[in-house]
Amino acid sequence: MKKRVHLLCSNRDIPNRLLEKKKNEDWVGVDRGTLNLLQAKIQPVFAVGDFDSVSNQERRWIEARMDIEKMPKEKDVTDLAYAIQKAIQMGYKKIKIYGATGGRLDHFMGAMQILKHRDFQNKKIQLIDKNNIIELLTVGAYTKRNKTQYDYISFIPATDEVTLSLEGFKYELSEKRLEQGSTLTISNEFVDKYAQINIHEGMIYQIRSRDD
């Protein structure tokens, strides 16, 4: 069973020394991320995209080193959504996405929308950059460990209505009803090594963050 794969969309705002630390793990190149991986001497499991973010010379350089799945520029899904779907079909259970933040806001919002897609919302998928980890949580109970490198944890409603309980945080809640647009659950903090999250209704974006 394949456990984890990393998807690289670009090298923008990625954690320090990420490619060096995880070079022996499975990677997927998404568009320009393919170039970044090959330049770091990492051979992707597969590479997809319309490759409009690389020059013709860079694309030829990539194609000389691996086969790519070139997608049309006009399509119904983004390169990232297609890559996630293919990774799931290949049996990967955890998907970590890098280089999808810090650029165009429409691309970032598209990545956030992907997490809510009915095919992906119950998968273990994270959007990660040097200051944040974003994931979608659906109905259920979760035990979360305090990652000391991240000072804050926020919970943003991803559906019209959410009912949320929090224990082990600075600001606790008991079956609190939230609506989209609420900022009540921004910038919470752990007070214990572990904390409990219970989503009784709806879905939320959980964001772990730190300042520069």
Secondary structure, DSSP 4 states (H G I P E B T S, - for coil): ---EEEEES-STTPPTTHHHHTTTS-EEEETHHHHHHHHTT---SEEEE--TTS-HHHHHHHHTTS--EEPPSS-SS-HHHHHHHHHHHTT-SEEEEES-SSS-HHHHHHHHHHHHSTTTTTSEEEEE-SSEEEEEE-SEEEEEE--TT--EEEEEE-SSEEEEEEESBSS-EEEEEEETT--TTSSB-BSSSEEEEEEEES-EEEEEE---
